[in-house]
Amino acid sequence: MEVLRRSSVFAAEVMEVFDRSPTDKELVSQAKALCRDYINSRLIQAGVSWSKPEYNVPVPGGKLAEVSTILLRLGDELEYIRPNVYRNIARQLNISLHSETVVSDAFLAVAAQIFTAGITWGKVVSLYAVAAGLAVDCVRHAQPAMVHTIVDCLGEFVRKTLVTWLKRRGGWADITKCVVNTDPSLRSHWLVAAVCSFGHFLKAIFFVLLPER
């Protein structure tokens, strides 16, 4: 099984760019590395077993690992508040998981709707939660190769839609500002920004299901 394969060399290269202003290509590479880690975490939570233990290797230490930890932490909060939104994604979208084109189009349609009204870190977390939920569906339905498709789609969406926004904030490390300590009362800092993403996500489901006219 070739899902979620990562090399230590690639990981080291991704982490190095946190010490300077990242390029568009580097931001996309980081986005995909974070997506693999997020998906891997959700697969473990779902009790989905893998044939090779290296798939469970987390993002290595350093700033990228810190970003991944924060992303997962915010994702936990988001998915706890709206668990039904981020589970059984394929069923909600009423799509087949046997077609790469169908999976790609559905994911990109949802992503576009999430960011219709602008970009926030809450919406970025929502995007990752959707990607992971869909990936879990794919693996459960014996379509693990589709995980590559989802990661690549997320990377392409980041390249086209989020890179400029990320560069203005100095890169992915800016997400660490969403969590300043463990005080639950501070969760509103990013939750408020994420609220509208729920509506856009549900609207996206409607538009994907809406027959062409």
C-alpha positions as CSV (number, residue, x, y, z in Angstrom):
1,M,0.0,0.0,0.0
2,E,1.4,3.3,-1.1
3,V,-0.8,5.6,1.0
4,L,0.8,8.4,3.1
5,R,4.4,7.5,2.3
6,R,6.9,10.2,3.5
7,S,10.7,10.4,3.6
8,S,12.8,11.9,6.3
9,V,14.6,13.9,3.6
10,F,11.3,15.5,2.5
11,A,10.3,16.2,6.1
12,A,13.7,18.0,6.8
13,E,13.3,20.1,3.7
14,V,9.8,21.1,4.7
15,M,10.8,22.1,8.2
16,E,13.8,24.2,7.0
17,V,11.7,26.8,5.3
18,F,10.2,27.9,8.6
19,D,13.4,29.8,9.1
20,R,12.8,32.2,6.2
21,S,9.9,33.4,4.1
22,P,8.5,30.4,2.3
23,T,7.9,30.2,-1.4
24,D,4.5,29.3,-2.9
25,K,5.8,25.8,-3.6
26,E,7.0,25.3,-0.1
27,L,3.7,26.5,1.4
28,V,1.9,23.9,-0.7
29,S,4.4,21.2,0.3
30,Q,3.8,22.0,3.9
31,A,0.1,22.0,3.4
32,K,0.2,18.5,2.0
33,A,2.5,17.3,4.8
34,L,0.1,18.7,7.4
35,C,-2.8,17.0,5.5
36,R,-1.1,13.6,5.6
37,D,-0.5,14.0,9.3
38,Y,-4.1,15.1,9.9
39,I,-5.5,12.2,7.9
40,N,-3.3,9.7,9.6
41,S,-4.5,11.0,13.0
42,R,-8.1,10.5,12.0
43,L,-7.5,7.1,10.6
44,I,-6.0,6.0,13.9
45,Q,-9.0,7.5,15.8
46,A,-11.3,5.6,13.5
47,G,-9.5,2.4,14.2
48,V,-8.5,1.9,10.6
49,S,-5.5,-0.4,10.4
50,W,-2.6,-0.1,8.0
51,S,-0.4,-2.7,6.5
52,K,2.8,-0.8,7.1
53,P,3.8,0.8,10.5
54,E,5.6,3.7,8.9
55,Y,2.2,5.2,7.9
56,N,1.7,6.0,11.6
57,V,4.9,8.0,11.9
58,P,3.9,11.6,12.9
59,V,5.3,14.8,11.5
60,P,8.9,15.1,12.9
61,G,9.8,17.6,15.6
62,G,10.3,21.2,15.0
63,K,8.0,24.1,13.9
64,L,6.1,21.9,11.5
65,A,5.3,19.5,14.3
66,E,4.0,22.4,16.4
67,V,1.8,23.6,13.5
68,S,0.4,20.0,13.1
69,T,-0.3,19.7,16.8
70,I,-2.2,23.0,16.8
71,L,-4.1,22.1,13.6
72,L,-5.2,18.8,15.1
73,R,-6.1,20.4,18.4
74,L,-8.4,23.0,16.7
75,G,-9.7,20.2,14.5
76,D,-10.7,18.2,17.6
77,E,-12.7,21.2,18.8
78,L,-14.4,21.7,15.5
79,E,-15.3,18.1,15.0
80,Y,-16.5,17.9,18.6
81,I,-18.9,20.8,18.1
82,R,-20.3,19.5,14.8
83,P,-19.4,15.8,14.6
84,N,-22.1,14.9,12.0
85,V,-20.7,17.5,9.6
86,Y,-17.3,15.9,9.4
87,R,-18.2,12.2,9.4
88,N,-19.6,10.1,6.6
89,I,-18.7,12.8,4.1
90,A,-19.2,10.6,1.0
91,R,-22.7,9.6,2.1
92,Q,-23.6,13.3,2.7
93,L,-22.3,14.2,-0.7
94,N,-23.9,11.1,-2.2
95,I,-20.8,10.3,-4.3
96,S,-19.0,7.2,-5.4
97,L,-15.5,6.6,-4.0
98,H,-14.5,4.6,-7.0
99,S,-13.9,7.6,-9.3
100,E,-10.9,9.9,-8.8
101,T,-12.7,12.6,-10.8
102,V,-15.8,12.4,-8.7
103,V,-13.9,12.5,-5.4
104,S,-11.7,15.4,-6.7
105,D,-14.6,17.4,-8.0
106,A,-16.7,16.9,-4.8
107,F,-13.8,17.9,-2.5
108,L,-12.9,21.0,-4.5
109,A,-16.6,22.0,-4.6
110,V,-16.8,21.8,-0.8
111,A,-13.5,23.6,-0.4
112,A,-14.7,26.5,-2.7
113,Q,-17.9,26.9,-0.7
114,I,-16.1,26.9,2.6
115,F,-14.1,30.0,1.6
116,T,-16.8,31.8,-0.4
117,A,-17.0,34.6,2.2
118,G,-13.3,34.9,2.9
119,I,-10.4,33.1,4.5
120,T,-9.9,32.5,8.3
121,W,-7.9,29.9,10.2
122,G,-11.2,28.4,11.4
123,K,-12.1,27.7,7.8
124,V,-8.7,26.3,7.0
125,V,-9.2,23.9,9.9
126,S,-12.6,23.0,8.5
127,L,-11.0,22.2,5.1
128,Y,-8.6,19.8,6.8
129,A,-11.4,18.2,8.7
130,V,-13.4,17.6,5.5
131,A,-10.3,16.1,3.8
132,A,-9.7,13.7,6.7
133,G,-13.3,12.7,6.9
134,L,-13.4,11.9,3.2
135,A,-10.1,10.0,3.5
136,V,-11.5,7.9,6.3
137,D,-14.5,7.0,4.1
138,C,-12.2,6.1,1.2
139,V,-10.1,3.7,3.3
140,R,-13.1,2.1,4.9
141,H,-14.5,1.5,1.4
142,A,-11.3,-0.2,0.2
143,Q,-10.2,2.8,-1.8
144,P,-7.0,3.8,0.0
145,A,-5.3,5.2,-3.1
146,M,-7.9,8.0,-3.1
147,V,-6.1,9.4,-0.1
148,H,-3.4,10.5,-2.4
149,T,-6.0,12.2,-4.6
150,I,-7.5,14.1,-1.6
151,V,-4.0,15.3,-0.4
152,D,-3.1,16.4,-3.9
153,C,-6.5,18.2,-4.3
154,L,-6.0,20.0,-1.0
155,G,-2.5,21.0,-2.1
156,E,-3.8,22.4,-5.4
157,F,-6.6,24.3,-3.6
158,V,-4.0,25.8,-1.3
159,R,-1.9,26.8,-4.3
160,K,-4.7,28.5,-6.1
161,T,-6.7,30.0,-3.1
162,L,-4.7,30.2,0.1
163,V,-1.0,30.8,-0.7
164,T,-1.3,34.6,-0.9
165,W,-3.2,34.7,2.4
166,L,-0.6,32.5,4.0
167,K,2.3,34.5,2.8
168,R,0.8,37.7,4.3
169,R,0.8,35.9,7.6
170,G,4.3,34.6,7.4
171,G,3.2,31.0,6.6
172,W,1.6,28.2,8.5
173,A,3.2,29.0,11.8
174,D,0.7,31.9,12.2
175,I,-1.9,29.3,13.2
176,T,-0.1,28.9,16.5
177,K,-1.5,32.3,17.5
178,C,-5.0,30.8,17.6
179,V,-4.1,28.9,20.8
180,V,-2.2,30.9,23.4
181,N,-2.8,28.5,26.3
182,T,-5.0,25.7,27.5
183,D,-7.8,28.0,28.9
184,P,-11.1,26.8,27.3
185,S,-12.4,30.3,27.5
186,L,-9.9,31.4,24.8
187,R,-11.3,28.9,22.2
188,S,-13.7,31.6,20.9
189,H,-10.7,33.3,19.2
190,W,-10.8,30.9,16.4
191,L,-14.2,29.3,16.9
192,V,-16.0,32.5,16.1
193,A,-14.0,32.7,12.8
194,A,-15.0,29.1,12.0
195,V,-18.7,29.3,12.6
196,C,-19.6,30.4,9.1
197,S,-17.6,27.6,7.7
198,F,-20.3,25.2,8.8
199,G,-22.9,26.9,6.8
200,H,-20.7,27.0,3.7
201,F,-19.9,23.4,4.1
202,L,-23.5,22.4,4.3
203,K,-24.3,24.7,1.4
204,A,-21.6,23.0,-0.6
205,I,-23.2,19.6,0.0
206,F,-26.4,21.0,-1.4
207,F,-24.7,22.4,-4.6
208,V,-22.8,19.2,-5.2
209,L,-26.1,17.2,-5.0
210,L,-28.0,19.8,-7.1
211,P,-28.5,18.4,-10.6
212,E,-26.9,20.3,-13.5
213,R,-29.3,22.6,-15.3
